[in-house]
Amino acid sequence: MGSCVSKAVAVLDPVSDPVASAAELDAVFDPAVAALGTWLDVSGSTLYDKLFLRLAAPAGTALGLAAVEVPGCGTGPCGKVAFGKLKATDVVEGEGGRLKLLAYARDTGCAEFTVSVEGVTDGAVTLPLPGFSTEWTTHILGEGVSLQALSQRAEDVITSKAELDALDLESKTFELTGALPGEKAVLTYKRKPGNTRMLYWLPGRNCTFMHAHVVPALLDAGYDVFAMEHHKIGRAQIGCSRRDFDLTSHATDLKVYMQEFDAGLEFALALGAYEKVVLYGHSTGGLEASVFLREGRLKGKIDACILNSPFLDWGNGGAEECLLDSIDEIYPLLKLVGVSPTYSLSTQDGIPTGWITHWLQYPATDLRCRNFFSNTLTAGGGA
């Protein structure tokens, strides 16, 4: 294994299960154990079909809260979704309106779903689940207000585990000198003989490299693919304790990742004489890429940079923005008065809805690499 230096970060008490024993928290995280007592079947024997929804209204229309539910869905809160209120001045991006995704277990025999929109429908309206198709079914809810629905089989996914396994990816693990016990970074890569360019991929918060569907196209375009998963995300989490898994993506300073990014890039450059190096960052990986371009020892090796939906700012504005910008200074005060420095992103049954519906489209994801069970947003991560 290679090695690089990393600044250790503070470990906060997990908030996912206040009654868990120390032994349970210190045990190696196992998704099958984490799913016990929830609706989620991680064995793959239960099929979860998907319902995509689009809520649309004419530009300049104000809409109240909209709620959609598949009764008896067998997926807890993943069978429910809400569209937030829409002001007349809001700009809706995307073709066809705002998009949401629900999940329902096929063996429940669900045939209907309900929808209600404040000020538009008279309570909840019951509609039939559309048949599996690539065509949207449109329902008119009120003057100019429509809901489109599309059902997709559980078997229809963006990329599967079989496709990811077929790539036969290689990997390099970097031990982190000066880090907390067990912390590491993992570089996953795929090369093609004759390629003279490389893409250096930085995943986002609580993410992992699972994108088997894009690798062949990149290789054929002349780009070898190298994905760096720094400590506390992705493959770097495999083998960690439940206590550490609760704090996936926790960091108080993004500069702690620079040594890892340098080490991964240095390793990749030693494998081939690349004429062009493209840095690619998605979500918070985009933010980390921007820091690397300023702080990285090997920043001069980067020829181009792609930021895909970069998380550069919360965009809240006002008091919330000021609070986040000042968290380093006010954190000691918050701790003194007993305000928790962590916020659990889990729902009441332990399965965060936004994460798990994403997994249903990307079952290639190893559940040891993304925290769908107890992910915690810390004050350090939020700032």
URDA-V410391 format. One line per field, one symbol per residue. psi: psi as a letter, one per 40 degrees, with the letter a starting at -180 (. if undefined). Layout:
psi=???
//
This chain:
psi=iiiihihiiihihiedgeeiiddddeihhhddddeheiehhededhhhiihiihhiiihehhiahhhiihhfdefbeeeiihhiihideihhiiheahhihiiihdeefheiiihhhhedigahhhiihiihieiihhhhdahehihiihihidehidiidddddddfiiihhhihheiiheiiihhhihihheheiihhhhiahfiihegdeeddddddeehihhhhhiieiadeeheiidddddfhehieheededdddddddddddedighdhhhhhhhbeddddddddedeidfdeehdihhhhfhgeidediadddddddedddeddddddeehheihheiadeehhdddddddddgeehheeehgedfhhhidddd.
//
